[in-house]
Amino acid sequence: MGAECPPASGRGAGGRAPVIAVDCNGADLGPPEVAAGAALAAQQGVRTLLFGPADGLGDLPGAVEVEDSPVSIAKTADPVKAARTTPEASIVRAARAVAEGRADALVCAGGTGAALAAGIFNIKRAPGIYRPALALPLPVPEHPVTLLDVGANAEARREHLVQFAYMGAALATSVLGVPRPRVGLLSNGEEAGRGSTLVLDTHAALAERALSGGGILEFVGNVEGDDVVAGAADVIVTDGFTGNVALKLIEGVSQTILAAIRSAARSSLRGQAGGLLLRGALGGFREEIDPETPGGAYLLGLRRLGVVPHGRFTRRGFAQAILRAERGVREDLVGATLRALEQADALKRPPVSAKPVSLPGP
């Protein structure tokens, strides 16, 4: 299954083994494919609590528990309203299970908007967090790059991107094992004076923090689009609109190149012979850049961890998402994120209460 996480060994709520709540509705291949992914994860010792149509998920091992939840809001036009008004929806019930402590992390098999809304309404934002963010470890050969935000926030402010930088650094350290991640800010030029007002303001804020030294990250300044896959930084920060466009472009280019290689290998007898000689190497390369390998995007900034796999994933991708969520619980990714933000003095401060004013006497 590629770069899987190691088997479960940590503890969840109440000292038990971590349990992952999984919304089975919304996947392109249907709820049974998500359930099959949970069965694969169970082979590596991960317990899951599935929310989907109980009569359509097939035979499952004992480590997989099912709560019948046939209602889906994954494709709704207004996921925020649906998450508020449809308590019986599978994603809402899965998020509520995490909020209640019956599960330790959330995996949603489709519908980013619904996952975000259900998470915010039920699991709630962590203290001091402005906005949750979607962080995706891109499967760049030999050098994984974490990109965030990839779709949770179409618009963002400077303080949001500053928090995203430390969220991404905590993820890179806790899950990917990068000791002091290099963090870059996506822009249209490497110079500090290039970019939108948002980029300029965020660059100044991160550079000011970098001058103090220490911290869990190294700010390397602005990076351009080609730097995303060139290893110029371990974590690249941007707003959700730009990040989602960049992600879809990267995915589209990689799939187009793989299709072109396959077409060339089948175009002639010489190409077929060459393809046979390169099959092993190309197979490893295809595995390395497969978007299913990272398991999806991490939903950071809530009181518990979420992972959002792509709806078109197969059972392998959903298994990876569950394994990543379980590892995130064991590595205390939520706690690591908050500690990094606190250390950087980047948490949102509560409003200062107004002092009572004494009215003059008569």
GUTIZA-130900 format. One record per atom (N, C-alpha, C): residue in three letters; x, y, z. Coordinates in steps of 0.001 Angstrom, whole numbers, padded with zeros to 6 digits, always signed. Example, Ala and Ser with C-alpha at 12.3 -4.5 7.8 and 13.67 -1.06 7.14 Angstrom:
BEGIN
ala+013190-005690+007800
ala+012300-004500+007800
ala+013200-003300+007800
ser+012850-002250+007080
ser+013670-001060+007140
ser+012900+000030+007870
//
This chain:
BEGIN
met+000817-001208+000000
met+000000+000000+000000
met+000850+001257+000000
gly+002116+001155-000304
gly+002934+002351-000379
gly+003418+002764+000992
ala+003496+004095+001196
ala+004075+004653+002414
ala+003051+004702+003541
glu+002652+003545+004036
glu+001666+003499+005110
glu+002264+003966+006427
cys+001379+004360+007339
cys+001795+004678+008694
cys+001982+003378+009460
pro+002804+003378+010499
pro+002974+002174+011311
pro+001702+001830+012053
pro+001565+000596+012503
pro+000355+000180+013213
pro+000114+000997+014462
ala-001129+000946+014930
ala-001517+001737+016093
ala-000767+001294+017337
ser-000336+002258+018150
ser+000303+001930+019419
ser-000010+002961+020492
gly-000611+004097+020126
gly-000921+005150+021074
gly-002280+004948+021702
arg-002723+005955+022460
arg-003990+005846+023169
arg-004907+006989+022771
gly-006204+006692+022762
gly-007202+007707+022485
gly-007855+008169+023768
ala-009078+008703+023667
ala-009786+009195+024837
ala-010000+008067+025841
gly-009819+008371+027117
gly-010028+007381+028159
gly-008968+006301+028209
gly-007833+006514+027526
gly-006754+005550+027554
gly-006909+004374+026610
arg-007971+004366+025799
arg-008168+003265+024864
arg-007392+003525+023576
ala-007351+002512+022715
ala-006734+002684+021399
ala-007542+003700+020601
pro-006889+004527+019769
pro-007611+005542+018997
pro-008699+004933+018108
val-009809+005636+018025
val-010917+005260+017157
val-011125+006390+016156
ile-011286+006045+014886
ile-011464+007041+013833
ile-012903+007000+013333
ala-013612+008120+013418
ala-014971+008228+012881
ala-014883+008516+011391
val-015603+007750+010587
val-015513+007857+009131
val-016896+008064+008523
asp-017043+009133+007766
asp-018266+009349+006991
asp-018117+008611+005667
cys-018961+007626+005440
cys-018846+006800+004231
cys-019563+007397+003022
asn-020449+008352+003235
asn-021212+008913+002126
asn-020412+009980+001387
gly-020677+010119+000098
gly-020022+011156-000688
gly-018906+010672-001583
ala-018395+009467-001361
ala-017316+008945-002213
ala-017837+008610-003602
asp-017040+008879-004617
asp-017455+008632-005997
asp-017777+007161-006245
leu-017034+006263-005604
leu-017233+004831-005805
leu-018225+004233-004802
gly-018824+005079-003983
gly-019874+004622-003090
gly-019381+004223-001715
pro-020289+004161-000747
pro-019937+003799+000632
pro-019205+002463+000779
pro-019520+001425-000027
pro-018790+000164+000157
pro-017286+000298-000050
glu-016865+001217-000930
glu-015431+001399-001165
glu-014752+002001+000060
val-015443+002918+000726
val-014896+003509+001950
val-014816+002446+003048
ala-015862+001635+003160
ala-015860+000565+004158
ala-014739-000425+003892
ala-014474-000698+002621
ala-013366-001597+002277
ala-012034-000987+002713
gly-011920+000341+002608
gly-010713+001006+003102
gly-010576+000862+004606
ala-011698+000946+005329
ala-011657+000744+006777
ala-011218-000676+007119
ala-011651-001638+006313
ala-011235-003025+006532
ala-009730-003181+006322
leu-009181-002484+005314
leu-007726-002522+005095
leu-006988-001902+006281
ala-007511-000780+006788
ala-006885-000145+007949
ala-006956-001046+009173
ala-008049-001806+009297
ala-008198-002722+010426
ala-007111-003785+010428
gln-006623-004149+009242
gln-005547-005131+009155
gln-004263-004612+009794
gln-004162-003297+009937
gln-002993-002705+010586
gln-003319-002232+012005
gly-004438-002716+012543
gly-004746-002480+013943
gly-005523-001225+014249
val-006101-000582+013242
val-006825+000667+013471
val-008316+000404+013608
arg-008924+000955+014650
arg-010361+000813+014885
arg-011099+001989+014257
thr-012224+001694+013635
thr-013015+002738+013006
thr-014475+002631+013406
leu-015156+003769+013359
leu-016585+003858+013582
leu-017181+004465+012324
leu-017880+003659+011529
leu-018376+004080+010229
leu-019793+004632+010326
phe-020039+005700+009563
phe-021371+006282+009463
phe-021779+006249+007988
gly-022771+005410+007693
gly-023230+005221+006327
gly-024380+004239+006320
pro-024866+003847+005129
pro-025979+002892+005049
pro-025531+001504+005491
ala-025991+001054+006643
ala-025502-000194+007235
ala-025732-001396+006336
asp-026823-001374+005576
asp-027133-002550+004750
asp-026360-002569+003445
gly-025477-001585+003210
gly-024757-001561+001933
gly-023256-001526+002069
leu-022731-001835+003258
leu-021293-001723+003476
leu-020562-003057+003414
gly-021290-004166+003307
gly-020655-005465+003192
gly-020196-006027+004524
asp-019532-007175+004461
asp-019015-007834+005665
asp-017743-007129+006120
leu-017680-006813+007407
leu-016557-006046+007933
leu-015978-006729+009156
pro-014692-006532+009412
pro-014063-007167+010583
pro-014530-006532+011883
gly-014196-007164+012991
gly-014666-006701+014290
gly-014154-005334+014693
ala-013014-004910+014133
ala-012465-003604+014477
ala-013213-002467+013805
val-014187-002810+012962
val-014973-001806+012244
val-016413-001854+012752
glu-016838-000777+013405
glu-018198-000668+013912
glu-019000+000252+013001
val-020275-000053+012815
val-021124+000721+011906
val-022316+001302+012662
glu-022585+002586+012419
glu-023812+003219+012883
glu-024617+003621+011645
asp-025782+003071+011520
asp-026594+003278+010313
asp-026905+004762+010116
ser-026395+005320+009016
ser-026559+006748+008721
ser-026666+006932+007209
pro-027805+006653+006624
pro-027934+006710+005163
pro-028009+008123+004588
val-028293+009134+005414
val-028493+010493+004894
val-027147+011156+004618
ser-027013+011713+003409
ser-025772+012365+003006
ser-026036+013814+002626
ile-025114+014699+003020
ile-025162+016096+002569
ile-023886+016454+001805
ala-023187+015437+001316
ala-021893+015661+000664
ala-022015+016505-000593
lys-023095+016376-001331
lys-023239+017068-002609
lys-024183+018266-002541
thr-024568+018669-001353
thr-025526+019756-001230
thr-024913+021078-001688
ala-025771+021962-002207
ala-025298+023256-002694
ala-024949+024211-001558
asp-025527+024001-000392
asp-025266+024864+000771
asp-024882+023997+001958
pro-023600+023573+002019
pro-023197+022648+003083
pro-023309+023238+004479
val-023147+024548+004614
val-023243+025168+005934
val-024666+025033+006472
lys-025639+025387+005653
lys-027039+025266+006068
lys-027394+023808+006322
ala-026926+022902+005436
ala-027242+021482+005594
ala-026660+020923+006886
ala-025431+021325+007225
ala-024812+020829+008455
ala-025548+021330+009696
arg-026150+022520+009589
arg-026898+023075+010718
arg-028263+022409+010896
thr-028892+022068+009763
thr-030309+021666+009799
thr-030540+020176+009576
thr-029465+019393+009395
thr-029630+017963+009125
thr-028835+017157+010144
pro-029311+017074+011380
pro-028549+016382+012422
pro-028377+014887+012152
glu-029264+014318+011299
glu-029157+012886+011002
glu-028162+012578+009885
ala-027570+013607+009267
ala-026606+013386+008186
ala-025382+012632+008714
ser-024823+011798+007863
ser-023701+010954+008284
ser-022499+011772+008738
ile-022166+012850+008022
ile-020989+013637+008404
ile-021235+014352+009730
val-022457+014798+009972
val-022782+015466+011240
val-022685+014474+012388
arg-023206+013278+012201
arg-023151+012263+013249
arg-021708+011829+013519
ala-020900+011748+012463
ala-019496+011375+012643
ala-018749+012461+013418
ala-018993+013717+013063
ala-018345+014818+013781
ala-018797+014864+015233
arg-020081+014579+015466
arg-020592+014591+016830
arg-019945+013475+017657
ala-019694+012334+017037
ala-019035+011238+017751
ala-017645+011647+018222
val-016956+012447+017403
val-015633+012947+017796
val-015782+013954+018928
ala-016751+014851+018797
ala-016967+015866+019831
ala-017326+015236+021170
glu-018053+014127+021139
glu-018485+013460+022365
glu-017408+012564+022966
gly-016306+012354+022237
gly-015237+011520+022744
gly-015373+010050+022406
arg-016389+009690+021624
arg-016519+008290+021217
arg-015529+007944+020123
ala-015004+008957+019448
ala-013963+008780+018444
ala-012947+009904+018631
asp-011764+009730+018069
asp-010655+010656+018329
asp-010265+011503+017132
ala-010746+011162+015945
ala-010453+011944+014744
ala-011540+011660+013727
leu-011662+012565+012752
leu-012720+012485+011749
leu-012119+012292+010365
val-012686+011356+009597
val-012343+011189+008186
val-013629+011318+007383
cys-013629+012230+006423
cys-014810+012466+005594
cys-014501+012051+004169
ala-015315+011171+003615
ala-015029+010577+002303
ala-015495+011427+001134
gly-015815+012651+001327
gly-016228+013494+000212
gly-017011+014681+000719
gly-016941+015796+000026
gly-017654+016991+000431
gly-016864+017803+001437
thr-015868+018568+000958
thr-015025+019360+001853
thr-015841+020385+002624
gly-016783+021039+001933
gly-017596+022050+002602
gly-018400+021479+003738
ala-018992+020301+003524
ala-019778+019661+004573
ala-018885+019229+005730
ala-017699+018721+005432
ala-016774+018308+006490
ala-016341+019494+007323
leu-016049+020607+006667
leu-015613+021803+007380
leu-016734+022347+008256
ala-017945+022431+007701
ala-019074+022958+008465
ala-019412+022057+009649
ala-019488+020745+009405
ala-019811+019818+010493
ala-018736+019842+011569
gly-017480+019980+011159
gly-016400+020039+012130
gly-016456+021288+012990
ile-016693+022441+012363
ile-016743+023696+013112
ile-017938+023723+014060
phe-019096+023250+013600
phe-020304+023306+014421
phe-020276+022309+015575
asn-019617+021174+015403
asn-019672+020115+016401
asn-018357+019934+017164
ile-017259+019771+016454
ile-015971+019598+017126
ile-015457+020930+017658
lys-015763+022006+016956
lys-015420+023386+017317
lys-013957+023705+017015
arg-013720+024983+016782
arg-012359+025464+016598
arg-011580+025346+017906
ala-010284+025068+017787
ala-009433+025023+018976
ala-009266+026440+019521
pro-009017+026581+020812
pro-008859+027913+021402
pro-007754+028706+020714
gly-008058+029942+020360
gly-007050+030811+019756
gly-006898+030684+018262
ile-007695+029838+017622
ile-007587+029631+016177
ile-008565+030563+015454
tyr-008052+031271+014455
tyr-008913+032123+013642
tyr-009742+031289+012667
arg-009052+030494+011843
arg-009723+029707+010815
arg-009059+028323+010716
pro-009826+027259+010593
pro-009223+025963+010259
pro-008616+026022+008847
ala-007675+025153+008583
ala-007027+025104+007271
ala-006889+023664+006818
leu-006887+023469+005501
leu-006636+022155+004917
leu-005184+022098+004461
ala-004433+021175+005029
ala-003010+021029+004725
ala-002775+019686+004046
leu-002158+019721+002880
leu-001944+018497+002112
leu-000459+018252+001878
pro+000077+017123+002360
pro+001444+016739+001986
pro+001456+016275+000523
leu+002035+017063-000354
leu+002084+016716-001768
leu+003088+015601-001983
pro+002738+014593-002791
pro+003668+013486-003042
pro+004743+013858-004062
val+005586+014828-003707
val+006686+015236-004581
val+007826+014230-004427
pro+008344+013651-005523
pro+009400+012647-005408
pro+010593+013143-004607
glu+010990+012355-003632
glu+012170+012557-002801
glu+012054+013736-001836
his+010978+014523-001952
his+010891+015671-001052
his+009445+016102-000878
pro+008701+015471+000044
pro+007305+015871+000261
pro+007200+017341+000663
val+006196+018015+000145
val+005955+019421+000444
val+004533+019555+000974
thr+004378+020199+002117
thr+003050+020416+002677
thr+002532+021765+002198
leu+001383+021741+001524
leu+000763+022953+000998
leu-000508+023243+001778
leu-000657+024478+002250
leu-001880+024901+002923
leu-002044+026414+002792
asp-003252+026826+002685
asp-004532+026164+002728
asp-004877+025687+001316
val-005474+024495+001172
val-005832+024007-000155
val-007333+024006-000389
gly-008073+024836+000383
gly-009479+024936+000040
gly-010456+025275+001144
ala-009992+025448+002372
ala-010938+025742+003451
ala-011342+027208+003487
asn-010442+028105+003033
asn-010693+029543+003135
asn-010361+030233+001822
ala-011375+030582+001059
ala-011136+031260-000213
ala-010512+032633+000005
glu-010830+033260+001114
glu-010243+034549+001467
glu-009574+034420+002830
ala-008484+035157+003002
ala-007752+035052+004267
ala-007110+036391+004597
arg-006760+036554+005866
arg-006048+037730+006332
arg-004646+037330+006778
arg-003839+038356+007056
arg-002450+038113+007448
arg-002363+037168+008641
glu-003146+037421+009676
glu-003049+036600+010886
glu-003454+035151+010626
his-004322+034950+009636
his-004694+033584+009269
his-003485+032852+008666
leu-002809+033509+007721
leu-001674+032860+007063
leu-000517+032635+008031
val-000343+033534+008986
val+000689+033319+009998
val+000387+032050+010792
gln-000867+031885+011185
gln-001233+030654+011884
gln-001052+029437+010986
phe-001400+029553+009709
phe-001243+028428+008793
phe+000221+027986+008730
ala+001138+028972+008765
ala+002565+028643+008693
ala+002972+027734+009847
tyr+002505+028052+011046
tyr+002880+027244+012209
tyr+002094+025927+012265
met+000863+025935+011781
met+000116+024682+011659
met+000859+023717+010720
gly+001252+024231+009557
gly+001948+023390+008584
gly+003270+022884+009107
ala+003982+023732+009848
ala+005266+023311+010412
ala+005073+022216+011442
ala+004041+022345+012276
ala+003762+021307+013271
ala+003418+019989+012594
leu+002653+020051+011508
leu+002315+018837+010757
leu+003566+018204+010165
ala+004410+019017+009540
ala+005623+018485+008913
ala+006539+017831+009938
thr+006593+018393+011134
thr+007450+017827+012176
thr+006837+016570+012789
ser+005561+016644+013169
ser+004922+015551+013893
ser+004686+014327+013025
val+004233+014539+011796
val+003824+013427+010941
val+004886+013044+009916
leu+005581+014050+009360
leu+006555+013765+008304
leu+007987+013692+008819
gly+008202+014052+010082
gly+009523+013906+010686
gly+010533+014949+010273
val+010098+016134+009842
val+011016+017212+009464
val+011347+018010+010724
pro+012611+018050+011173
pro+012945+018640+012471
pro+012599+020124+012585
arg+013010+020929+011637
arg+012729+022378+011661
arg+012350+022792+010243
pro+011090+022669+009909
pro+010660+022845+008517
pro+010957+024241+007976
arg+011358+024268+006703
arg+011501+025533+005991
arg+010125+025926+005454
val+009680+027111+005811
val+008347+027578+005421
val+008475+028715+004421
gly+007773+028578+003296
gly+007767+029614+002278
gly+006369+030152+002052
leu+006292+031356+001545
leu+005033+032033+001273
leu+004857+032106-000242
leu+003785+031524-000761
leu+003579+031461-002205
leu+003309+032856-002761
ser+004095+033231-003779
ser+003963+034554-004358
ser+004346+034488-005841
asn+004340+035663-006511
asn+004707+035730-007921
asn+006138+036195-008108
gly+006923+036118-007074
gly+008331+036465-007146
gly+008992+036193-005813
glu+010301+035946-005833
glu+011014+035613-004608
glu+011341+036841-003768
glu+011357+038020-004373
glu+011717+039223-003647
glu+010683+039557-002582
ala+011152+040102-001472
ala+010254+040416-000348
ala+009204+041450-000729
gly+009474+042278-001739
gly+008542+043317-002133
gly+007561+042896-003210
arg+007542+041614-003573
arg+006637+041123-004609
arg+005406+040490-003971
gly+004271+040584-004667
gly+003071+039906-004206
gly+001940+040865-003896
ser+000798+040281-003563
ser-000385+041051-003203
ser-000192+041700-001840
thr-001133+042543-001471
thr-001080+043163-000144
thr-001065+042100+000952
leu-001860+041046+000756
leu-001890+039955+001737
leu-000512+039313+001865
val+000132+039043+000739
val+001456+038416+000763
val+002476+039343+001414
leu+002445+040630+001070
leu+003398+041580+001644
leu+003233+041672+003162
asp+002001+041768+003614
asp+001752+041878+005057
asp+002171+040602+005794
thr+001850+039437+005200
thr+002202+038169+005848
thr+003706+037969+005859
his+004363+038340+004767
his+005825+038225+004707
his+006459+039042+005825
ala+005978+040263+006014
ala+006541+041114+007063
ala+006332+040498+008443
ala+005140+039926+008676
ala+004843+039340+009979
ala+005706+038112+010252
leu+005871+037246+009264
leu+006682+036048+009454
leu+008170+036392+009558
ala+008606+037377+008779
ala+010009+037788+008843
ala+010330+038382+010206
glu+009400+039126+010777
glu+009609+039709+012104
glu+009763+038614+013149
arg+008942+037567+013049
arg+009073+036459+013992
arg+010394+035715+013790
ala+010825+035610+012533
ala+012073+034899+012237
ala+013274+035612+012854
leu+013211+036929+012954
leu+014330+037688+013514
leu+014576+037357+014978
ser+013530+036917+015672
ser+013686+036587+017089
ser+014432+035283+017300
gly+014596+034501+016201
gly+015333+033248+016288
gly+014530+032144+016952
gly+015074+030933+016914
gly+014406+029796+017537
gly+013128+029439+016823
gly+012192+028881+017566
gly+010924+028494+016978
gly+011019+027170+016266
ile+009872+026682+015825
ile+009835+025353+015214
ile+010011+025407+013705
leu+010122+026614+013130
leu+010234+026710+011681
leu+011311+027704+011282
glu+011732+027580+010033
glu+012658+028531+009419
glu+011925+029202+008258
phe+011706+030500+008341
phe+011010+031213+007275
phe+011997+031533+006162
val+011725+031015+004958
val+012640+031199+003826
val+012144+032262+002857
gly+011081+032974+003207
gly+010601+034060+002364
gly+009632+033588+001301
asn+009523+034399+000250
asn+008606+034079-000836
asn+009125+032930-001690
val+008206+032117-002192
val+008546+031078-003173
val+007575+031214-004336
glu+008031+030850-005534
glu+007199+030938-006723
glu+006544+029594-007020
gly+005679+029589-008043
gly+004925+028384-008362
gly+005798+027176-008645
asp+006907+027383-009380
asp+007758+026231-009700
asp+008507+025709-008477
asp+008619+026543-007432
asp+009288+026103-006206
asp+008453+025102-005417
val+007138+025065-005689
val+006260+024167-004940
val+006728+022725-005080
val+007168+022341-006272
val+007594+020960-006509
val+009110+020835-006651
ala+009838+021907-006311
ala+011288+021888-006487
ala+012046+021730-005179
gly+011332+021600-004068
gly+012004+021405-002792
gly+012552+022665-002177
ala+012046+023840-002582
ala+012537+025096-002025
ala+012089+025293-000588
ala+011035+024621-000188
ala+010526+024722+001179
ala+009840+023415+001544
asp+009754+023155+002846
asp+009043+021966+003326
asp+007557+022242+003488
val+007213+023492+003761
val+005827+023929+003935
val+005626+025193+003117
ile+004552+025244+002339
ile+004251+026428+001544
ile+002859+026913+001916
val+002759+028203+002220
val+001543+028796+002759
val+000906+029728+001739
thr-000430+029649+001635
thr-001185+030554+000791
thr-002649+030528+001239
asp-003470+031355+000607
asp-004901+031327+000911
asp-005548+030126+000229
gly-006769+029785+000645
gly-007422+028585+000149
gly-007771+028625-001320
phe-008072+029799-001862
phe-008385+029909-003285
phe-007152+029587-004116
thr-006047+030272-003828
thr-004808+030049-004578
thr-004295+028632-004373
gly-004370+028144-003133
gly-003872+026799-002846
gly-004646+025730-003570
asn-005969+025887-003665
asn-006776+024893-004359
asn-006492+024897-005853
val-006326+026086-006441
val-005981+026176-007867
val-004629+025523-008126
ala-003645+025827-007259
ala-002314+025237-007423
ala-002364+023721-007303
leu-003126+023233-006331
leu-003239+021782-006129
leu-003840+021102-007353
lys-004958+021636-007855
lys-005610+021021-009007
lys-004707+021059-010241
leu-003939+022129-010392
leu-003005+022215-011519
leu-001920+021151-011406
ile-001368+020990-010203
ile-000333+019975-009992
ile-000878+018583-010277
glu-002071+018295-009752
glu-002672+016980-009979
glu-002946+016749-011463
gly-003455+017777-012140
gly-003766+017623-013547
gly-002523+017396-014404
val-001464+018143-014122
val-000223+017985-014887
val+000376+016603-014666
ser+000398+016138-013414
ser+000987+014824-013131
ser+000212+013713-013834
gln-001130+013791-013826
gln-001928+012765-014487
gln-001780+012826-016000
thr-001661+014037-016548
thr-001459+014190-017998
thr-000126+013606-018425
ile+000904+013837-017638
ile+002232+013295-017976
ile+002217+011776-017915
leu+001601+011205-016891
leu+001531+009747-016801
leu+000763+009157-017978
ala-000333+009824-018371
ala-001110+009339-019513
ala-000300+009435-020796
ala+000484+010503-020958
ala+001314+010666-022152
ala+002406+009595-022211
ile+002974+009261-021045
ile+004000+008202-021006
ile+003392+006864-021407
arg+002199+006558-020885
arg+001534+005310-021249
arg+001221+005270-022737
ser+000758+006385-023274
ser+000424+006444-024696
ser+001655+006236-025558
ala+002764+006882-025175
ala+004003+006728-025934
ala+004516+005295-025874
ala+004364+004662-024708
ala+004855+003286-024555
ala+004050+002298-025385
arg+002812+002644-025720
arg+001957+001738-026486
arg+001892+002086-027966
ser+002595+003139-028370
ser+002432+003648-029724
ser+003167+002841-030783
ser+004155+002054-030387
ser+004942+001282-031358
ser+005551+000075-030658
leu+006069-000855-031466
leu+006732-002022-030887
leu+007960-001612-030087
arg+008695-000610-030603
arg+009865-000138-029874
arg+009449+000482-028533
gly+008352+001262-028563
gly+007861+001863-027331
gly+007410+000802-026337
gln+006739-000239-026828
gln+006294-001305-025940
gln+007475-002025-025310
ala+008528-002243-026105
ala+009728-002888-025563
ala+010375-002010-024495
gly+010462-000709-024776
gly+011025+000212-023787
gly+010174+000255-022529
gly+008847+000212-022720
gly+007957+000228-021575
gly+008162-000970-020669
leu+008394-002133-021277
leu+008647-003329-020486
leu+009930-003194-019677
leu+010954-002584-020288
leu+012227-002405-019592
leu+012099-001420-018430
leu+011216-000432-018596
leu+011075+000610-017577
leu+009918+000359-016617
arg+009227-000762-016774
arg+008012-000975-015993
arg+008262-000857-014496
gly+009316-001476-014015
gly+009587-001432-012572
gly+009846-000030-012083
ala+010718+000716-012793
ala+011055+002080-012380
ala+009848+002996-012478
leu+009087+002879-013588
leu+007922+003740-013759
leu+006824+003401-012753
gly+006725+002115-012405
gly+005740+001729-011405
gly+006036+002369-010061
gly+007319+002387-009684
gly+007699+003036-008437
gly+007451+004531-008468
phe+007717+005145-009632
phe+007478+006579-009781
phe+005989+006890-009682
arg+005165+006078-010335
arg+003722+006279-010280
arg+003214+006153-008849
glu+003758+005194-008117
glu+003365+005011-006720
glu+003750+006228-005885
glu+004925+006794-006196
glu+005453+007901-005408
glu+004608+009162-005568
ile+004073+009392-006775
ile+003317+010621-007011
ile+001805+010392-006966
asp+001381+009191-006602
asp-000038+008893-006519
asp-000695+009757-005448
pro-001716+010552-005783
pro-002356+011399-004769
pro-003019+010619-003644
glu-003242+009309-003819
glu-003837+008524-002748
glu-002833+008204-001636
thr-001547+008278-001942
thr-000531+007898-000963
thr-000574+008756+000299
pro-000710+010095+000216
pro-000785+010884+001456
pro-002093+010693+002214
gly-003130+010167+001574
gly-004397+009918+002256
gly-005350+011089+002291
gly-004970+012220+001717
gly-005856+013370+001711
gly-005296+014527+002519
ala-006114+015561+002683
ala-005683+016769+003381
ala-006036+016691+004862
tyr-005152+017230+005698
tyr-005397+017315+007130
tyr-006211+018576+007411
leu-007298+018424+008143
leu-008087+019557+008580
leu-007569+019986+009953
leu-006830+021083+009973
leu-006170+021559+011183
leu-006904+022770+011748
gly-006827+022943+013040
gly-007421+024096+013682
gly-008664+023786+014483
leu-009129+022534+014459
leu-010249+022118+015294
leu-009722+021522+016599
arg-010642+021239+017529
arg-010238+020641+018805
arg-009806+019192+018657
arg-010179+018586+017559
arg-009722+017238+017207
arg-009312+017237+015747
leu-008556+016246+015354
leu-008006+016186+014006
leu-009033+015693+012994
gly-008962+016230+011781
gly-009751+015722+010670
gly-008856+015425+009482
val-009254+014477+008663
val-008568+014181+007403
val-009635+014100+006317
val-009410+014796+005198
val-010393+014863+004123
val-009783+014262+002858
pro-010050+012989+002564
pro-009579+012383+001319
pro-010413+012864+000143
his-009864+012709-001047
his-010602+013097-002256
his-011725+012098-002502
gly-012859+012604-002959
gly-014001+011729-003188
gly-013762+010652-004220
arg-012798+010848-005120
arg-012564+009852-006168
arg-011605+008739-005733
phe-011131+008773-004499
phe-010185+007769-004026
phe-010788+006370-004091
thr-009892+005383-004196
thr-010268+003982-004048
thr-010097+003579-002589
arg-010352+002319-002290
arg-010219+001830-000911
arg-008819+002041-000367
arg-007817+001981-001227
arg-006441+002208-000786
arg-006282+003627-000233
gly-006818+004622-000947
gly-006721+006002-000488
gly-007472+006237+000805
phe-008654+005615+000938
phe-009415+005784+002176
phe-008716+005098+003341
ala-008093+003960+003088
ala-007311+003312+004141
ala-006166+004210+004583
gln-005508+004841+003621
gln-004416+005748+003956
gln-004917+006920+004794
ala-006100+007447+004442
ala-006664+008561+005206
ala-006910+008154+006658
ile-007443+006972+006854
ile-007713+006480+008208
ile-006404+006267+008966
leu-005406+005698+008297
leu-004111+005478+008933
leu-003448+006802+009306
arg-003560+007798+008429
arg-002973+009110+008723
arg-003669+009768+009911
ala-004993+009643+009956
ala-005729+010217+011073
ala-005323+009547+012383
glu-005196+008234+012345
glu-004811+007492+013554
glu-003410+007883+014006
arg-002508+008056+013054
arg-001158+008470+013429
arg-001170+009893+013992
gly-001992+010760+013402
gly-002092+012114+013917
gly-002558+012159+015357
val-003469+011237+015722
val-003908+011137+017118
val-002746+010681+017989
arg-002045+009654+017553
arg-000935+009124+018357
arg+000175+010151+018532
glu+000409+010961+017503
glu+001474+011963+017570
glu+000997+013262+018201
asp-000278+013309+018617
asp-000865+014502+019222
asp-000648+015721+018335
leu-001062+015600+017082
leu-000870+016681+016126
leu-001621+017940+016541
val-002821+017776+017091
val-003582+018950+017541
val-002833+019682+018647
gly-002328+018944+019615
gly-001564+019554+020691
gly-000285+020201+020195
ala+000407+019542+019253
ala+001646+020088+018707
ala+001385+021395+017963
thr+000258+021448+017253
thr-000100+022663+016533
thr-000329+023825+017492
leu-001104+023580+018544
leu-001389+024649+019502
leu-000138+025091+020249
arg+000744+024150+020571
arg+001991+024521+021253
arg+002867+025379+020355
ala+002913+025048+019067
ala+003711+025839+018123
ala+003165+027249+017996
leu+001847+027375+017928
leu+001229+028696+017817
leu+001428+029508+019091
glu+001339+028842+020237
glu+001533+029540+021506
glu+002968+030031+021627
gln+003916+029170+021246
gln+005326+029545+021318
gln+005620+030743+020422
ala+004940+030809+019273
ala+005165+031902+018328
ala+004315+033127+018644
asp+003524+033077+019722
asp+002610+034159+020080
asp+001683+034481+018909
ala+001165+033422+018267
ala+000320+033602+017089
ala-001126+033198+017333
leu-001460+032885+018583
leu-002841+032543+018885
leu-003696+033808+019000
lys-004946+033663+018634
lys-005891+034771+018736
lys-006123+035097+020200
arg-005999+036354+020544
arg-006217+036763+021923
arg-007698+037055+022146
pro-008204+036680+023323
pro-009606+037013+023625
pro-009770+038520+023731
pro-010952+039029+023400
pro-011161+040477+023486
pro-011010+040970+024914
val-010450+042148+025041
val-010264+042745+026366
val-011605+043293+026836
ser-012023+042872+028019
ser-013302+043341+028558
ser-013206+044822+028919
ala-014250+045548+028595
ala-014263+046959+028912
ala-014425+047155+030417
lys-013696+048094+030957
lys-013805+048386+032375
lys-015114+049134+032654
pro-015769+048824+033752
pro-017011+049530+034070
pro-016759+051014+034281
val-017646+051797+033780
val-017515+053241+033895
val-018425+053746+035000
ser-017876+054504+035914
ser-018683+055053+037013
ser-019425+056298+036522
leu-020708+056291+036676
leu-021505+057450+036273
leu-021419+058523+037349
pro-021362+059757+036910
pro-021285+060834+037920
pro-022545+060878+038757
gly-022389+061262+039978
gly-023525+061346+040892
gly-024462+062472+040519
pro-025596+062511+041133
pro-026569+063557+040844
pro-026034+064924+041252
//
